[in-house]
Amino acid sequence: SQRLVYEVLPSVKDFGNHVMKQNDPNKPYEFFFLHSCPSCDSPSQQLLANCVCHHYACANCWEKQAHRKLKDMETKGVACLACVDPGCGVRVDTEPLVDKMSEAKHPNFIRCAALAAEAKKALERWEEEDLASRSNLMDYGPVCGICNDYSLVLLKNGSSSTNSNGLAEEQRSACQKCWVKWVEAQFERRPDVKSKSFLRSFAADADAAAATSTSPSASGISEVLWYEICLASEKAARYERLWKWRERLQSNQLFPPTMQVDCPKPDCVGLGYLGFDTVMCFVCEHRWNAEDCKALSADTKEEQIMGLGVKRCPRCQEYIEKNGGCDHMTCRCGHHFSWTTLKNYH
């Protein structure tokens, strides 16, 4: 059987019979056959075999092998454990071996098995989504061009594209940690971002694409990559839930888009409905006077320039980016105004 883990091989040198007498003298003797471990040459009652190459060793030898490779699996992007036989070079199927190990006696092997199972699951998902692929799992992983650290794989933002010369070019790739840090940094800069389409990628042509297109998603993040970022980042997953909540509010047929107004709080992505003296945000429950929303028009909406949400100062017409704080804006020309309505701030 390919799943065979414990096997007693008749070709192994027999060290003799070990007789253990039970407490009850009426019970017969039980005989245990001891065999020599091919790696350490010490007698062992059970030998554990790798299902891939069928090389076997005692549990202590497998634990020592895991101890040597654990750091590489944690920091160097190694995705699986190598066989205990130095001349083999075949990966170890750790899943059936775990059943014969104990966490108290073999903690390094249990940890390596958990890392290998996690890496196998992630690699299968990334290959299916065409985010990344990898062949040799026992070598060091690729080096990320952003953080210069080893990684299991480098995730790419979408498939290959075509540049202005008609030549195919790949999107810039990075490790999952760098993608998470990049997205979370954009949330800190723009905590009120209303949609994933306004998140920028750090692809080499991202700024050029944003400068030549009015679409906020021209240099954005693909759906499959965003899904992986949400799995690794609680902040990104929180924004994803809030954006879905906002989409449900926007799809309310009783209140068309002309009766919808964004929440003025700088860190909220919600909205409220007009038609009453007081407007309430359905996400953060913030309330404000409906009179402040009557003057809202297309001139008060944000413009997208180089991927940034900006507005013009009502006095000097200079572009201003709001990266945090309250609704009160102070232009360098000295004019005070409200970011939401562009009215004079009192």
C-alpha positions, 0 to 999 in steps of 0.5 A: 500500500502507498499509505504504509507507514509502519512496516517490519522488513525481514531484510533488516538485521535482527538484534534478537528478541526482547522478552517482556514479562507481564505482571500476571505470571499466568499470561504468556510472554510477549515478544518484540522484534527490534530492528536497526535504523538505517540512519542512526544504526540504533535498535528500534521497535518501529521504523517509519517509512516515507510513502514517496520513496519508501526510505525508512528510519526511526522516529528520532531520526525523523525528528532530527531531520525536522529540527534541521529543516524547520528554520528553512521552512519558517524563514526561507520559503521551503515548502516541504521536508526532505527525505532522511536519506542524504542521497535521496532528495525526495520530498516527505509525505508528512501526513501519514507519518504524523499519526505515528508521532507525538507532539510531546516527543516530536514537536519539530516534526509536528511543526514541519508537517503543519507548515507543509500542509499549509503550504500545499493547500495555499499553493494549490489555491494559488495555482488554480487562481493563476496567482503563482506557481512553483515546481521544486518545493525543497529549495529556497523560495523566491526572493521578494523584490520589495522586502528582499526576503525569501517567500513561499511564492511571489503573488502577481496582480492579474495576468500579463498585459500588453504595453504601448509597443504591443509587447507582453509584460508581466505585472510586478509580483511580491510576497503576500506580506508586502501586498498586505502592508501596501494595502493597509498603508493605503487604508491609513492614508485614506480611511474613508475609501469607498471601494476597492477600485480606488486601491492602487497597485505598485505595478511599474506602470500603475502611475502612468495608467492612472494618469491616462485613465479616468477609471479608478480601477485602471491600476487597481488590484485584481479580484483573486489577489484581493481575496488572498489579501483579505485572508491575511489581513483583518483590516482588509477583510473589515473593509470588504465587509463594509463595502458590501454593506455600502453596496446593499445601501446603494441598491435600495430602490426606495432611495435612488442615488440622487437621495444618497449622501456619503457620511462626512466622518473622515474614517467612515465609508457609509452613507445616509438617505435624504428626505428628513431634517436629519441624515443618519449614516447607516454604518456608523450611525453618525447624524448631521443636518440635512441642510448641509447636503442640499448644496452638494453637486457634481462640483463637490465630488472627488476627482481622480488624479494620479490615483488620488482623490482630490478636490479644488479649493473654492477660492484659489482652485488648487488641488487638495488631497484629504488624507485624514482628520475632520471635515474642516479643510484649510488651504494654503491660501488661507481659505477655510471650507468643508470638504464634503460641501465645499462651503465656507467653514464657520 
